[in-house]
Amino acid sequence: MLAEDVARLAGEASTHLLVFVEKTGNAMRLTAISHVAARAGLAPGLTLADARARMPDLVARDRDHAGEARLLARIVRGCTRYTPMAAAEAPDGAILDITGCTHAFDGAPALLAECARRLADGGVTARLALGTTPEQARALARFGPPGEIGPLHPQLPQLRALPVEALEALPDVTVALRRAGLKTIGHLAERPRAMLAARFGDLALRLIRVLGEEDRRISPERLPAPIFALRRFAEPIGRVDDALACLEELLGETVTMLLERHQGGRRFAARLFRSDGHVAGLEVGTGRPTRDGPAVMRLFRERLDALADPIDPGFGFDCVRLDVVATEPLAARQEDHLAPAREAEALDALVDRLAARLGTRRIHRAAPADTHIPECASVAASPSAPVVWETPEPDEPPLRPLTLLDPPQPVDVLYALPEGPPRRFAWAGRQHDVARWEGPERIAAEWWRRRDRGGLTRDYYRVEDAAGHRFWLFRHGLHERELTTPAWYLHGLFA
């Protein structure tokens, strides 16, 4: 979820009856609501149909769990300005261990007030609280008095007044507690812990952590340190070849770092710092993650040879730095019986060399596009962009041909009205009797891109004639619904 999306939703939440819905069972239900919707009497769990019956001007949005997770990750990263010990508590919480970090903000309450202000400026509504354990802080934030941060060491009466929902146990456990008359943390605190553990499992552990009797250390989500290597020189070096030799040594160091993290580099950037302050930069990319230092070094040399203006060492370079700008996971593998993989790597190496010499904007590869229209199913992408094609089942014939005719060629087809399969067609001066056929595969026009009423439905058939040749035909338009007499076209040839 982007920051502008959060700001937009925050604006809608402040002025509209905004709710978030997702399908639960066989009905769309409210799973999150805005303050305006809550004041109007709506609540999570209500069906969308009932909510619209009560509030016709309701604004409903689909629940985006992936976007919420991205937003929570961004919030956790932003909270590292206050403490390095920050972790996400999915799906809607973050825990900060601020031990030893409050002196720069004149105390813990001031730190949390600053955090709340920054979240509000970003359009995020948050409830913050202080506690001696993560569970205690979370319980006070979710179920404590709104608008109060409270002292660093909450008083026992304040904790005992929290409802049993603050333990965040399973729903059936919470219902059983309330039916037994145990409605607050204080009621549970008076019961023997052994009895609670025997009857409700981990409920006793949750209770002692909320009361602060046991602390659970959090696992902070620290960003991995960037992978780079640099070399400083006491005296500037005056030759570019010497700088490249140093760069080769730095590549060996970064390869070791990548190996330790089980990653491979996708983009490498070298910077040569001249003694007069000028910085010369070189950057290369690879089609797949790699830890092959010599191969990356060859790309750097190719890139250097392709420069229109050679690098001028001037009075010499006093520092050389190499950064691995982009990385991806790369696991170790067995080298035996991998001839196809080696062929693919050789092709990627060729593409990388061409891109380094000619530039990434002049080299393209085909990438799948998110469309069902056959002639638009692939686009030109950068050679370094990840490309994932759907692979057909090993024993199944291809659903679409590799060769498409541009434009599709009209053919005369004999078929049964109104929407029968083709039985005979004439193409390139020859008659073809259809021996076998599969279909139809109906592809409708993309209405959101259609500018007129000319977008017609296509019915595709995979046909085979008596000689064993396979063709891809489609009927353009629905009989009497879109056209009086639909036309037929040959769009592709199977191998």
C-alpha positions as CSV (number, residue, x, y, z in Angstrom):
1,M,0.0,0.0,0.0
2,L,1.5,3.3,-1.1
3,A,1.6,6.4,1.1
4,E,-0.8,8.2,-1.3
5,D,-3.2,5.3,-0.9
6,V,-3.1,5.7,2.9
7,A,-3.7,9.4,2.6
8,R,-6.6,8.9,0.2
9,L,-8.2,6.3,2.4
10,A,-7.7,8.5,5.5
11,G,-9.5,11.3,3.7
12,E,-12.4,9.0,2.8
13,A,-12.6,7.7,6.3
14,S,-12.9,11.1,7.8
15,T,-15.7,12.2,5.5
16,H,-17.5,9.0,4.3
17,L,-19.0,5.9,5.8
18,L,-15.9,3.8,4.8
19,V,-15.8,0.1,5.4
20,F,-13.6,-2.8,4.2
21,V,-15.2,-6.0,3.2
22,E,-14.1,-9.6,2.3
23,K,-15.9,-12.8,1.5
24,T,-16.5,-14.9,4.6
25,G,-18.4,-18.1,3.9
26,N,-21.0,-17.2,1.3
27,A,-21.4,-13.6,2.1
28,M,-19.4,-10.3,1.9
29,R,-18.9,-9.1,5.5
30,L,-17.4,-6.0,7.1
31,T,-14.0,-6.8,8.5
32,A,-12.8,-3.2,9.2
33,I,-14.7,0.1,9.6
34,S,-13.9,3.8,9.9
35,H,-14.7,5.9,13.0
36,V,-17.5,7.6,11.0
37,A,-19.0,4.2,10.2
38,A,-18.6,3.0,13.9
39,R,-20.4,6.1,15.2
40,A,-23.2,5.4,12.7
41,G,-23.8,2.0,14.3
42,L,-22.0,-0.3,12.0
43,A,-19.7,-3.1,13.3
44,P,-17.3,-5.7,11.9
45,G,-19.0,-9.0,11.1
46,L,-22.1,-7.4,9.6
47,T,-23.0,-8.4,6.1
48,L,-22.5,-5.9,3.4
49,A,-26.1,-6.2,2.3
50,D,-27.4,-5.4,5.8
51,A,-24.9,-2.5,6.1
52,R,-26.1,-1.0,2.8
53,A,-29.7,-1.4,3.8
54,R,-29.0,0.7,6.9
55,M,-26.6,3.2,5.2
56,P,-27.3,3.5,1.4
57,D,-24.4,6.0,1.0
58,L,-21.9,3.4,2.4
59,V,-18.4,3.4,0.7
60,A,-17.1,-0.2,0.6
61,R,-13.6,-1.2,-0.3
62,D,-12.1,-4.7,-0.8
63,R,-9.8,-5.7,2.0
64,D,-6.2,-5.6,0.8
65,H,-4.2,-7.8,3.2
66,A,-1.0,-7.6,1.1
67,G,-1.2,-3.8,1.0
68,E,-1.8,-3.7,4.7
69,A,1.3,-5.9,5.3
70,R,3.4,-3.6,3.1
71,L,2.1,-0.6,5.0
72,L,2.9,-2.2,8.4
73,A,6.4,-3.1,7.1
74,R,6.9,0.6,6.1
75,I,5.7,1.7,9.6
76,V,8.2,-0.7,11.3
77,R,11.0,0.6,9.1
78,G,10.0,4.2,10.0
79,C,10.0,3.4,13.7
80,T,13.7,2.4,13.6
81,R,14.4,6.1,14.0
82,Y,13.4,5.7,17.6
83,T,14.9,2.3,18.4
84,P,16.6,-0.5,16.4
85,M,14.4,-3.0,18.3
86,A,11.3,-2.8,16.2
87,A,9.1,-5.7,15.0
88,A,5.8,-6.1,13.3
89,E,2.9,-7.8,15.2
90,A,0.7,-8.9,12.3
91,P,-1.8,-8.1,11.2
92,D,-2.2,-4.6,12.6
93,G,0.5,-3.9,15.3
94,A,4.1,-3.0,15.8
95,I,6.2,-3.5,19.0
96,L,9.1,-1.2,19.9
97,D,11.6,-2.0,22.6
98,I,12.6,1.6,23.7
99,T,14.9,0.5,26.5
100,G,17.8,2.9,26.6
101,C,16.4,5.1,23.7
102,T,14.2,7.6,25.6
103,H,16.9,10.1,26.7
104,A,17.0,11.7,23.2
105,F,13.2,12.5,23.4
106,D,13.0,13.6,27.1
107,G,11.3,10.4,28.2
108,A,9.2,7.6,26.9
109,P,5.8,9.5,26.8
110,A,7.5,12.2,24.6
111,L,8.9,9.6,22.3
112,L,5.5,8.0,21.8
113,A,3.9,11.3,21.3
114,E,6.4,12.1,18.6
115,C,5.7,8.8,17.0
116,A,1.9,9.3,17.1
117,R,2.4,12.8,15.5
118,R,4.4,11.4,12.6
119,L,1.9,8.6,12.0
120,A,-0.9,11.1,12.0
121,D,0.9,13.2,9.5
122,G,1.2,10.2,7.2
123,G,-2.5,9.5,7.4
124,V,-2.2,6.5,9.8
125,T,-4.5,6.3,12.8
126,A,-2.8,4.5,15.6
127,R,-3.3,3.8,19.3
128,L,0.0,3.7,21.3
129,A,0.7,2.6,24.8
130,L,3.6,1.9,27.1
131,G,4.2,-1.4,28.9
132,T,6.8,-3.5,30.6
133,T,6.2,-6.4,28.2
134,P,5.1,-6.5,24.5
135,E,1.8,-8.2,25.5
136,Q,1.1,-5.6,28.1
137,A,1.7,-2.7,25.8
138,R,-0.4,-4.3,23.1
139,A,-3.3,-5.0,25.5
140,L,-3.2,-1.4,26.8
141,A,-3.1,0.0,23.2
142,R,-6.0,-2.1,22.0
143,F,-8.2,-2.2,25.0
144,G,-7.0,0.6,27.3
145,P,-8.6,4.1,27.6
146,P,-8.3,5.9,24.2
147,G,-6.0,8.9,23.9
148,E,-3.9,8.0,26.9
149,I,-0.3,6.8,26.6
150,G,0.1,6.2,30.3
151,P,3.2,5.8,32.5
152,L,6.0,3.4,31.6
153,H,5.0,1.1,34.5
154,P,1.2,0.8,34.4
155,Q,-0.6,0.4,37.7
156,L,-2.1,-2.9,38.5
157,P,-5.7,-1.6,38.8
158,Q,-5.4,-0.2,35.3
159,L,-4.4,-3.6,34.0
160,R,-7.0,-5.6,36.0
161,A,-9.7,-3.4,34.5
162,L,-9.0,-4.6,31.0
163,P,-11.5,-7.0,29.4
164,V,-10.5,-10.6,28.8
165,E,-10.4,-9.9,25.1
166,A,-7.1,-8.2,25.8
167,L,-5.5,-11.6,26.2
168,E,-6.3,-12.3,22.5
169,A,-7.1,-15.9,23.1
170,L,-9.2,-18.0,20.7
171,P,-12.8,-16.8,20.3
172,D,-14.3,-19.9,21.9
173,V,-12.0,-19.5,24.9
174,T,-13.2,-15.9,25.3
175,V,-16.8,-16.8,25.1
176,A,-16.3,-19.6,27.7
177,L,-14.6,-17.1,30.1
178,R,-17.5,-14.6,29.8
179,R,-20.1,-17.3,30.3
180,A,-18.2,-18.3,33.5
181,G,-18.4,-14.7,34.7
182,L,-14.7,-14.0,34.2
183,K,-15.0,-10.8,32.2
184,T,-11.8,-8.9,33.2
185,I,-8.1,-9.5,33.7
186,G,-8.7,-8.9,37.4
187,H,-11.2,-11.8,37.6
188,L,-8.6,-14.1,36.0
189,A,-5.7,-12.9,38.1
190,E,-7.6,-14.1,41.2
191,R,-7.8,-17.7,39.9
192,P,-5.1,-20.3,40.3
193,R,-2.8,-20.3,37.2
194,A,-2.6,-24.1,37.2
195,M,-6.4,-24.4,36.8
196,L,-6.4,-21.9,33.9
197,A,-3.6,-23.8,32.2
198,A,-5.3,-27.1,32.6
199,R,-8.6,-25.8,31.3
200,F,-7.6,-23.2,28.7
201,G,-4.1,-24.2,27.5
202,D,-1.8,-21.1,27.0
203,L,-4.3,-18.7,28.6
204,A,-2.2,-18.7,31.8
205,L,0.9,-17.8,29.9
206,R,-0.9,-14.9,28.1
207,L,-2.1,-13.7,31.5
208,I,1.2,-13.5,33.2
209,R,2.7,-11.7,30.2
210,V,0.0,-9.1,30.1
211,L,0.4,-8.6,33.9
212,G,4.2,-8.1,33.3
213,E,5.2,-11.1,35.3
214,E,7.1,-12.7,32.4
215,D,8.9,-10.9,29.6
216,R,9.1,-12.1,26.0
217,R,11.9,-10.6,24.0
218,I,11.0,-9.5,20.6
219,S,12.9,-10.4,17.4
220,P,13.6,-7.0,15.6
221,E,13.1,-6.8,11.9
222,R,16.4,-5.1,11.1
223,L,17.2,-4.4,7.5
224,P,20.2,-6.3,6.2
225,A,23.3,-4.1,5.8
226,P,24.0,-3.1,2.2
227,I,26.6,-5.2,0.4
228,F,29.6,-3.0,-0.6
229,A,33.4,-3.0,-0.6
230,L,35.8,-0.1,-0.9
231,R,39.5,0.5,-1.0
232,R,41.3,3.8,-0.1
233,F,44.7,4.6,-1.2
234,A,47.4,6.6,0.7
235,E,48.6,7.9,-2.7
236,P,46.3,8.4,-5.7
237,I,46.6,5.8,-8.5
238,G,46.9,7.4,-11.9
239,R,45.8,4.5,-14.3
240,V,42.4,3.2,-15.0
241,D,43.8,-0.3,-15.4
242,D,45.0,-0.2,-11.8
243,A,41.5,1.0,-10.7
244,L,40.0,-2.0,-12.6
245,A,42.4,-4.4,-10.9
246,C,41.3,-3.0,-7.5
247,L,37.7,-3.3,-8.6
248,E,38.3,-7.0,-9.4
249,E,39.5,-7.5,-5.8
250,L,36.4,-5.8,-4.5
251,L,34.2,-8.1,-6.6
252,G,35.8,-11.1,-4.8
253,E,34.9,-9.5,-1.4
254,T,31.3,-8.8,-2.4
255,V,30.9,-12.4,-3.8
256,T,31.9,-13.7,-0.4
257,M,29.3,-11.6,1.3
258,L,26.6,-12.8,-1.2
259,L,27.6,-16.4,-0.6
260,E,27.2,-15.9,3.1
261,R,23.7,-14.5,2.6
262,H,22.7,-17.1,0.0
263,Q,22.1,-14.3,-2.5
264,G,23.2,-13.3,-6.0
265,G,23.7,-9.9,-7.4
266,R,21.5,-8.4,-10.2
267,R,23.0,-4.9,-10.5
268,F,26.6,-3.8,-9.6
269,A,27.7,-0.2,-9.4
270,A,31.3,0.9,-9.3
271,R,32.4,4.4,-8.4
272,L,35.9,5.8,-8.9
273,F,36.6,8.8,-6.6
274,R,39.2,11.2,-8.1
275,S,41.4,13.3,-5.9
276,D,39.9,16.5,-7.2
277,G,36.4,15.5,-6.1
278,H,35.1,14.1,-9.4
279,V,33.3,10.7,-9.2
280,A,33.2,8.4,-12.3
281,G,30.5,5.8,-12.2
282,L,29.9,2.5,-14.0
283,E,26.9,0.2,-13.6
284,V,26.1,-3.2,-15.0
285,G,23.2,-5.6,-14.7
286,T,22.7,-9.3,-15.2
287,G,19.7,-11.3,-16.4
288,R,19.7,-13.6,-13.4
289,P,21.3,-13.4,-9.9
290,T,25.0,-14.3,-10.0
291,R,28.0,-14.7,-7.8
292,D,30.4,-15.1,-10.8
293,G,33.0,-12.4,-10.1
294,P,35.0,-12.8,-13.4
295,A,31.8,-12.6,-15.4
296,V,30.7,-9.4,-13.7
297,M,34.2,-8.0,-14.3
298,R,34.0,-8.8,-18.0
299,L,30.7,-6.8,-18.1
300,F,32.5,-3.8,-16.4
301,R,35.2,-4.0,-19.1
302,E,32.6,-4.2,-21.8
303,R,30.8,-1.2,-20.3
304,L,34.1,0.8,-20.1
305,D,35.0,0.1,-23.7
306,A,31.5,1.2,-24.8
307,L,31.8,4.7,-23.2
308,A,31.7,7.6,-25.6
309,D,34.0,9.6,-23.3
310,P,36.8,7.4,-21.7
311,I,37.2,7.8,-18.0
312,D,39.9,10.5,-17.2
313,P,42.0,9.6,-14.1
314,G,43.0,13.3,-13.8
315,F,45.4,13.5,-10.8
316,G,44.5,10.0,-9.8
317,F,41.9,8.0,-7.9
318,D,42.1,7.9,-4.1
319,C,39.1,5.6,-3.5
320,V,37.3,2.8,-5.4
321,R,33.9,1.6,-4.2
322,L,31.7,-1.3,-5.4
323,D,28.0,-1.6,-4.4
324,V,25.7,-4.5,-5.1
325,V,22.6,-2.4,-5.8
326,A,20.1,-5.3,-6.3
327,T,20.2,-8.8,-5.0
328,E,18.0,-11.9,-5.2
329,P,18.0,-15.3,-3.5
330,L,20.5,-17.7,-5.0
331,A,20.9,-21.2,-3.6
332,A,23.7,-23.6,-4.2
333,R,23.0,-26.3,-6.8
334,Q,24.5,-29.5,-8.2
335,E,26.5,-28.9,-11.4
336,D,26.1,-32.4,-12.9
337,H,23.4,-33.1,-15.5
338,L,22.6,-29.4,-16.0
339,A,23.3,-29.0,-19.7
340,P,20.0,-27.1,-20.3
341,A,20.7,-24.8,-17.4
342,R,24.2,-24.1,-18.7
343,E,22.8,-23.3,-22.1
344,A,20.3,-20.8,-20.5
345,E,23.2,-19.2,-18.5
346,A,25.2,-18.9,-21.7
347,L,22.3,-17.1,-23.4
348,D,21.9,-14.8,-20.3
349,A,25.6,-14.1,-20.4
350,L,25.4,-13.1,-24.1
351,V,22.4,-10.8,-23.3
352,D,24.3,-9.2,-20.4
353,R,27.4,-8.5,-22.6
354,L,25.2,-6.9,-25.3
355,A,23.4,-4.8,-22.8
356,A,26.7,-3.7,-21.3
357,R,28.1,-2.7,-24.7
358,L,24.9,-1.3,-26.4
359,G,22.9,-0.2,-23.3
360,T,19.9,-1.7,-21.6
361,R,17.5,0.4,-23.6
362,R,18.5,-1.2,-26.9
363,I,18.2,-4.8,-25.8
364,H,14.8,-6.3,-25.0
365,R,13.3,-9.6,-24.2
366,A,9.7,-10.8,-24.5
367,A,7.7,-10.7,-21.2
368,P,4.1,-11.9,-20.6
369,A,1.4,-9.2,-20.4
370,D,-1.7,-9.4,-18.2
371,T,-4.2,-9.8,-21.0
372,H,-6.1,-12.5,-22.8
373,I,-5.8,-10.9,-26.2
374,P,-3.4,-13.1,-28.1
375,E,-1.6,-10.4,-30.1
376,C,-1.1,-8.4,-26.9
377,A,0.0,-11.3,-24.7
378,S,3.7,-10.3,-24.8
379,V,5.6,-7.0,-24.4
380,A,9.2,-5.8,-24.8
381,A,10.9,-5.8,-21.4
382,S,14.3,-4.9,-20.2
383,P,16.9,-7.7,-20.3
384,S,17.4,-7.4,-16.5
385,A,13.7,-7.6,-15.7
386,P,12.5,-10.9,-14.2
387,V,10.4,-12.9,-16.7
388,V,8.2,-15.8,-15.7
389,W,6.2,-17.6,-18.3
390,E,3.5,-20.2,-17.6
391,T,4.7,-23.7,-18.5
392,P,2.1,-26.1,-19.9
393,E,1.6,-29.6,-18.6
394,P,4.3,-32.0,-19.9
395,D,1.9,-34.3,-21.6
396,E,-0.6,-31.7,-22.8
397,P,-0.4,-30.1,-26.3
398,P,0.1,-26.3,-26.4
399,L,-3.1,-24.3,-26.1
400,R,-1.8,-21.5,-28.3
401,P,0.7,-21.5,-31.3
402,L,4.1,-20.0,-31.2
403,T,3.6,-18.5,-34.7
404,L,0.9,-15.8,-35.0
405,L,-0.1,-14.2,-38.3
406,D,0.0,-10.4,-38.2
407,P,-2.7,-9.4,-39.2
408,P,-4.9,-12.5,-39.0
409,Q,-5.8,-13.8,-42.5
410,P,-9.4,-14.1,-43.5
411,V,-10.6,-17.6,-44.5
412,D,-13.7,-19.2,-45.9
413,V,-15.2,-21.6,-43.4
414,L,-18.0,-24.2,-43.6
415,Y,-19.6,-24.6,-40.2
416,A,-23.0,-25.3,-38.7
417,L,-25.0,-22.2,-37.7
418,P,-25.2,-20.5,-35.3
419,E,-22.0,-21.3,-33.4
420,G,-20.8,-24.7,-34.6
421,P,-17.2,-25.7,-35.0
422,P,-15.4,-25.4,-38.4
423,R,-15.7,-28.4,-40.7
424,R,-13.8,-27.2,-43.8
425,F,-11.9,-24.0,-44.6
426,A,-10.1,-22.6,-47.5
427,W,-6.7,-20.8,-47.1
428,A,-3.9,-19.9,-49.5
429,G,-5.8,-21.5,-52.4
430,R,-6.2,-24.9,-50.7
431,Q,-9.1,-26.7,-49.1
432,H,-8.6,-28.2,-45.7
433,D,-11.0,-30.8,-44.3
434,V,-11.1,-30.6,-40.5
435,A,-10.4,-34.1,-39.0
436,R,-10.2,-33.0,-35.3
437,W,-11.0,-29.8,-33.4
438,E,-10.9,-28.4,-29.9
439,G,-12.8,-25.4,-28.6
440,P,-14.2,-23.0,-28.5
441,E,-12.0,-20.7,-26.3
442,R,-14.1,-17.5,-26.0
443,I,-12.2,-14.3,-25.6
444,A,-14.2,-11.1,-25.1
445,A,-13.0,-7.7,-25.9
446,E,-11.4,-5.6,-23.1
447,W,-14.3,-3.2,-22.4
448,W,-12.1,-0.8,-20.3
449,R,-9.9,-0.2,-23.4
450,R,-12.6,-0.2,-26.0
451,R,-13.3,3.2,-27.4
452,D,-16.2,2.3,-29.6
453,R,-18.7,-0.5,-30.1
454,G,-16.4,-2.4,-32.5
455,G,-15.0,-4.8,-29.9
456,L,-16.2,-8.2,-30.9
457,T,-16.1,-11.5,-29.2
458,R,-13.7,-14.2,-30.6
459,D,-14.3,-18.0,-30.5
460,Y,-11.0,-19.7,-31.0
461,Y,-10.7,-23.3,-32.3
462,R,-7.6,-25.6,-32.5
463,V,-8.2,-27.7,-35.6
464,E,-6.2,-30.4,-37.4
465,D,-6.8,-31.3,-41.1
466,A,-6.6,-34.7,-42.7
467,A,-2.9,-34.2,-43.5
468,G,-2.0,-33.6,-39.8
469,H,-1.5,-29.8,-40.0
470,R,-2.8,-27.9,-37.1
471,F,-4.2,-24.4,-37.3
472,W,-5.7,-21.8,-34.9
473,L,-8.9,-20.3,-36.2
474,F,-11.4,-17.9,-34.7
475,R,-14.9,-16.7,-35.4
476,H,-15.1,-12.9,-35.1
477,G,-18.4,-11.9,-33.5
478,L,-21.4,-13.7,-32.1
479,H,-24.1,-14.8,-34.5
480,E,-27.0,-12.3,-34.6
481,R,-25.9,-10.7,-31.3
482,E,-22.9,-8.8,-32.6
483,L,-22.9,-9.6,-36.3
484,T,-25.4,-11.0,-38.8
485,T,-22.7,-13.1,-40.4
486,P,-19.6,-13.5,-38.4
487,A,-16.2,-13.6,-40.2
488,W,-13.5,-16.3,-39.8
489,Y,-9.8,-15.7,-39.5
490,L,-6.6,-17.8,-39.3
491,H,-4.6,-16.4,-36.5
492,G,-1.7,-18.9,-36.0
493,L,0.0,-22.1,-37.1
494,F,1.1,-24.9,-34.7
495,A,4.5,-26.5,-35.3
